[in-house]
């Protein structure tokens, strides 16, 4: 039986289907939507994707994404350099910055410890964080803002133990319970995140 869709459209649907959170039906809808847009929009869309390799770099200090290395947050001399907020993903940095309440630095782990997915400490940006804390004694507080999930909690516990070993003087806090268990930081509204930051607790 001859395929219903042209090969070019099928390839686009297959690529959309590989994106997280996009199923086959959503992939088909997105591809068909693009097909109905003006050619100029599709050209801009394709150009934006092709420029990702040249226009986006990973910060060598905090692992945030920017167009320069170090990123604009690490370069900003007005930021409070005594505090580092540790998050799982870049989206969490974006969410916390939207609150306009936090003025410290960040460290992006690139995920959370998850043995079932074969993600251990070595697969995350944990070693650079520990080295960063060792090298910069002006850092006085680490805020563990991993997601309130089983994996996020396990990651926070591991980090607390490792940080306490290298810097017993360090204040280690956990983001407050303005976030419900099982929620992702990047989905939270700014007010909830502000309460979570304000309600952080020292980890014993």
C-alpha positions as CSV (number, residue, x, y, z in Angstrom):
1,X,0.0,0.0,0.0
2,X,1.4,3.4,-1.0
3,X,2.1,5.8,1.9
4,X,-0.5,8.5,2.3
5,X,2.0,11.3,3.1
6,X,4.9,12.6,1.0
7,X,8.4,11.5,2.2
8,X,9.4,15.0,3.2
9,X,6.4,15.4,5.4
10,X,6.8,11.9,6.9
11,X,10.4,12.8,7.8
12,X,9.4,15.9,9.6
13,X,6.7,14.1,11.5
14,X,9.2,11.5,12.5
15,X,11.6,14.1,13.8
16,X,8.9,15.9,15.8
17,X,7.9,12.5,17.3
18,X,11.4,12.2,18.8
19,X,11.0,15.4,20.9
20,X,10.1,14.9,24.6
21,X,6.4,15.2,25.3
22,X,5.4,15.0,21.6
23,X,3.5,11.9,20.5
24,X,2.7,10.8,17.0
25,X,-0.5,12.7,16.7
26,X,1.0,15.9,18.1
27,X,4.0,15.4,15.7
28,X,1.6,15.2,12.8
29,X,-0.3,18.3,13.9
30,X,2.9,20.3,14.2
31,X,4.2,19.2,10.8
32,X,0.9,20.0,9.1
33,X,0.7,23.4,10.9
34,X,4.2,24.3,9.6
35,X,3.1,23.3,6.1
36,X,0.2,25.8,6.3
37,X,2.5,28.7,7.4
38,X,4.0,31.2,4.9
39,X,7.3,30.1,3.4
40,X,9.1,33.0,5.1
41,X,8.1,31.6,8.5
42,X,9.4,28.1,7.6
43,X,12.6,29.7,6.5
44,X,13.0,31.6,9.8
45,X,12.2,28.4,11.7
46,X,14.8,26.4,9.8
47,X,17.4,29.1,10.2
48,X,16.8,29.3,14.0
49,X,17.4,25.6,14.3
50,X,20.5,25.7,12.1
51,X,22.0,28.5,14.1
52,X,21.7,26.6,17.5
53,X,25.2,25.2,17.1
54,X,26.8,28.6,16.5
55,X,24.6,30.8,18.7
56,X,24.2,28.7,21.9
57,X,27.1,27.7,24.2
58,X,27.3,26.0,27.6
59,X,28.8,28.1,30.4
60,X,32.0,26.5,31.6
61,X,31.3,27.7,35.1
62,X,27.6,27.0,35.9
63,X,26.5,25.0,32.8
64,X,23.8,27.5,32.0
65,X,23.1,28.2,28.3
66,X,24.0,31.6,26.7
67,X,25.6,33.1,23.6
68,X,28.8,33.7,25.5
69,X,31.1,31.8,27.9
70,X,30.9,32.6,30.8
71,X,27.2,33.3,30.7
72,X,25.7,36.7,31.5
73,X,24.8,35.7,35.0
74,X,28.3,34.5,35.9
75,X,29.7,37.7,34.3
76,X,27.4,40.0,36.2
77,X,29.4,41.6,39.0
78,X,26.3,42.8,40.7
79,X,25.2,39.2,41.6
80,X,25.7,37.9,45.1
81,X,28.7,35.6,44.8
82,X,28.3,34.2,48.3
83,X,25.3,32.1,47.2
84,X,24.9,29.4,44.6
85,X,21.5,27.9,43.7
86,X,21.8,24.3,42.4
87,X,19.2,23.3,39.9
88,X,18.6,20.3,37.7
89,X,18.0,22.0,34.3
90,X,18.4,25.3,32.5
91,X,14.6,25.7,32.5
92,X,14.8,25.9,36.3
93,X,17.2,28.9,36.0
94,X,14.7,30.6,33.7
95,X,11.9,30.0,36.1
96,X,13.8,31.3,39.1
97,X,15.0,34.3,37.3
98,X,11.3,35.1,36.5
99,X,10.7,35.6,40.2
100,X,13.1,38.6,40.2
101,X,13.8,37.7,43.9
102,X,17.1,35.7,43.6
103,X,20.3,37.6,42.9
104,X,22.9,34.9,43.5
105,X,24.7,32.6,41.1
106,X,23.5,29.2,39.7
107,X,24.9,25.7,39.0
108,X,23.0,23.5,36.5
109,X,23.5,19.7,37.2
110,X,22.0,18.5,33.9
111,X,19.5,16.2,35.6
112,X,19.1,14.2,38.8
113,X,20.5,11.0,40.2
114,X,18.3,8.2,38.9
115,X,19.7,4.6,39.2
116,X,16.8,3.2,37.1
117,X,17.9,5.4,34.2
118,X,21.6,4.7,34.9
119,X,22.2,8.3,35.8
120,X,24.7,8.5,38.7
121,X,26.7,11.4,40.1
122,X,29.4,10.9,37.4
123,X,26.8,11.7,34.7
124,X,25.9,15.0,36.3
125,X,27.9,18.3,36.8
126,X,28.5,17.5,40.4
127,X,32.3,17.3,40.4
128,X,32.6,20.9,38.9
129,X,30.2,22.1,41.7
130,X,32.4,20.6,44.4
131,X,35.5,22.0,42.8
132,X,33.8,25.4,42.5
133,X,33.0,25.4,46.2
134,X,36.5,24.4,47.1
135,X,38.1,27.1,45.0
136,X,35.8,30.0,45.9
137,X,35.8,30.4,49.7
138,X,33.5,33.5,49.2
139,X,30.7,31.0,48.6
140,X,28.8,30.8,52.0
141,X,25.6,29.2,51.0
142,X,24.4,26.5,48.6
143,X,20.7,26.4,47.9
144,X,19.7,22.9,46.8
145,X,16.8,23.6,44.4
146,X,16.4,20.2,42.8
147,X,12.8,19.2,42.0
148,X,10.7,17.8,44.9
149,X,10.7,14.3,43.4
150,X,12.3,11.1,44.6
151,X,15.2,11.7,42.2
152,X,15.5,15.3,43.2
153,X,15.4,14.5,46.9
154,X,18.1,11.8,46.5
155,X,20.3,14.2,44.6
156,X,19.9,16.9,47.3
157,X,20.8,14.4,50.0
158,X,23.9,13.2,48.1
159,X,25.0,16.8,47.5
160,X,24.5,17.7,51.1
161,X,26.8,14.9,52.2
162,X,29.5,15.7,49.6
163,X,29.5,19.4,50.2
164,X,29.6,19.0,54.0
165,X,32.8,16.9,53.6
166,X,34.7,19.5,51.7
167,X,33.3,22.6,53.4
168,X,32.0,22.0,56.9
169,X,31.5,25.8,57.3
170,X,29.1,26.0,54.3
171,X,25.5,26.7,54.9
172,X,23.5,24.2,52.9
173,X,19.8,24.9,52.5
174,X,16.9,23.1,50.7
175,X,14.3,25.1,48.7
176,X,11.2,25.5,50.8
177,X,8.0,23.6,50.4
178,X,6.1,26.1,48.4
179,X,6.5,23.4,45.7
180,X,4.3,20.3,46.0
181,X,6.0,16.9,46.0
182,X,6.4,15.6,42.5
183,X,6.3,19.0,40.8
184,X,8.9,20.4,38.4
185,X,10.4,23.8,39.1
186,X,10.0,25.1,35.5
187,X,6.2,24.6,35.7
188,X,5.8,26.6,39.0
189,X,4.6,30.2,38.9
190,X,6.9,33.0,40.1
191,X,5.0,33.6,43.4
192,X,5.3,29.9,44.4
193,X,9.0,29.9,43.6
194,X,9.5,33.1,45.6
195,X,7.8,31.5,48.6
196,X,10.0,28.4,48.1
197,X,13.2,30.4,48.0
198,X,12.2,32.5,51.1
199,X,11.2,29.3,53.0
200,X,14.4,27.4,52.4
201,X,15.7,25.5,55.3
202,X,19.2,24.6,56.5
203,X,19.9,20.9,56.0
204,X,21.1,19.2,59.1
